């Protein structure tokens, strides 16, 4: 009987700690006014890689599709932030525009380096040396 009491107490304590942890999590802030904001409208659409024209991406309000030579490689959920607040952003990093995909193993955070009507440049946060450049199709 004593064993069951210990297990029940431990389980209740563990559940309470988990509940407090989840309550403290802040909901991410999406880009305000999406998709009506100018930044979101510029990001949406079909893009072609400057370095390899066979590589293309398509960004919709909530999905990112990747293609190579007409073959769909990925279909991931997409969140766009005016000021990046994702969990994969390193602590102490300055606020910046970013977008986050759900990836195969973990979420991927991408820093938007440049965004115009015809040009999109971004890099994965933590791998800024691998810059991806796209032009609007």
C-alpha positions as CSV (number, residue, x, y, z in Angstrom):
1,X,0.0,0.0,0.0
2,X,2.9,2.4,0.8
3,X,4.3,1.9,-2.7
4,X,1.1,3.0,-4.4
5,X,1.0,6.2,-2.3
6,X,4.6,7.0,-3.3
7,X,3.8,6.4,-7.0
8,X,0.6,8.5,-6.8
9,X,2.4,11.4,-5.0
10,X,5.3,11.3,-7.5
11,X,2.9,11.2,-10.5
12,X,0.8,14.1,-9.1
13,X,3.9,16.2,-8.5
14,X,5.3,15.4,-12.0
15,X,2.0,16.3,-13.5
16,X,1.8,19.6,-11.6
17,X,5.4,20.6,-12.6
18,X,4.5,19.8,-16.3
19,X,1.3,21.9,-16.0
20,X,3.2,24.9,-14.6
21,X,5.9,24.5,-17.3
22,X,3.2,24.5,-20.1
23,X,1.4,27.4,-18.6
24,X,4.6,29.5,-18.7
25,X,5.1,28.9,-22.4
26,X,4.3,32.1,-24.4
27,X,2.3,31.7,-27.6
28,X,4.4,32.7,-30.6
29,X,3.5,36.0,-32.2
30,X,2.7,35.7,-35.9
31,X,3.3,38.5,-38.3
32,X,0.6,41.0,-37.6
33,X,-2.1,41.3,-40.2
34,X,-1.1,38.2,-42.1
35,X,-1.5,37.9,-45.0
36,X,-2.4,41.6,-45.5
37,X,0.9,43.0,-44.2
38,X,3.3,44.1,-47.0
39,X,6.1,41.8,-45.8
40,X,3.8,38.7,-45.9
41,X,2.6,39.6,-49.4
42,X,6.2,40.0,-50.6
43,X,7.1,36.6,-49.1
44,X,4.2,34.6,-50.6
45,X,4.5,33.1,-54.0
46,X,6.9,31.1,-56.2
47,X,10.6,31.6,-56.0
48,X,13.5,30.3,-58.1
49,X,17.1,29.8,-56.9
50,X,19.6,32.3,-58.3
51,X,22.4,29.7,-57.9
52,X,20.5,26.7,-59.3
53,X,17.4,27.5,-61.5
54,X,16.1,23.9,-61.0
55,X,15.6,24.6,-57.3
56,X,12.3,26.3,-56.5
57,X,10.2,27.0,-53.5
58,X,6.6,28.1,-53.0
59,X,5.4,29.9,-49.9
60,X,1.7,30.1,-49.0
61,X,0.1,31.6,-45.9
62,X,0.9,28.4,-43.9
63,X,2.9,26.0,-46.1
64,X,6.4,25.9,-47.7
65,X,6.9,23.6,-50.7
66,X,10.4,22.8,-52.1
67,X,10.9,21.5,-55.6
68,X,13.9,20.3,-57.6
69,X,13.5,20.0,-61.4
70,X,9.7,19.8,-61.0
71,X,9.8,17.1,-58.3
72,X,8.3,18.1,-55.0
73,X,10.9,17.4,-52.2
74,X,9.0,18.8,-49.2
75,X,5.8,20.1,-47.9
76,X,6.2,21.8,-44.5
77,X,4.1,24.0,-42.3
78,X,5.2,27.7,-42.3
79,X,5.0,30.4,-39.6
80,X,6.2,33.9,-40.4
81,X,7.3,36.3,-37.7
82,X,7.9,40.1,-38.0
83,X,10.1,39.7,-34.9
84,X,11.4,36.1,-34.5
85,X,10.1,34.5,-31.3
86,X,10.5,30.8,-32.2
87,X,12.0,28.3,-29.7
88,X,15.0,27.6,-32.0
89,X,16.2,31.2,-31.9
90,X,19.3,31.5,-29.7
91,X,18.9,33.4,-26.4
92,X,20.2,37.0,-26.7
93,X,19.8,37.3,-30.5
94,X,18.4,40.6,-31.7
95,X,14.7,40.6,-33.0
96,X,14.5,40.1,-36.7
97,X,12.1,38.9,-39.4
98,X,12.2,35.2,-39.8
99,X,10.1,32.2,-40.9
100,X,9.9,28.7,-39.3
101,X,9.2,25.4,-41.0
102,X,8.4,22.1,-39.2
103,X,11.2,20.1,-40.9
104,X,11.6,16.3,-40.7
105,X,13.4,16.1,-37.4
106,X,12.9,19.6,-35.8
107,X,11.7,23.0,-36.6
108,X,13.9,25.1,-38.8
109,X,14.4,28.8,-38.3
110,X,15.4,31.0,-41.2
111,X,16.6,34.5,-40.9
112,X,15.3,36.8,-43.6
113,X,18.3,38.8,-44.8
114,X,16.7,40.6,-47.7
115,X,13.1,40.7,-49.0
116,X,11.9,42.8,-51.9
117,X,9.2,42.3,-54.5
118,X,11.6,40.3,-56.7
119,X,14.4,39.1,-54.4
120,X,14.4,36.8,-51.3
121,X,17.6,36.1,-49.4
122,X,17.6,34.0,-46.3
123,X,19.8,31.7,-44.2
124,X,19.2,29.1,-41.5
125,X,19.8,30.6,-38.1
126,X,23.1,29.2,-36.9
127,X,24.3,28.5,-40.4
128,X,24.4,32.1,-41.8
129,X,27.4,31.2,-44.1
130,X,24.9,29.2,-46.2
131,X,22.9,32.0,-47.7
132,X,20.1,31.0,-50.1
133,X,19.2,33.5,-52.8
134,X,15.9,33.4,-54.7
135,X,14.2,35.5,-57.4
136,X,10.4,35.8,-57.8
137,X,9.0,33.8,-60.7
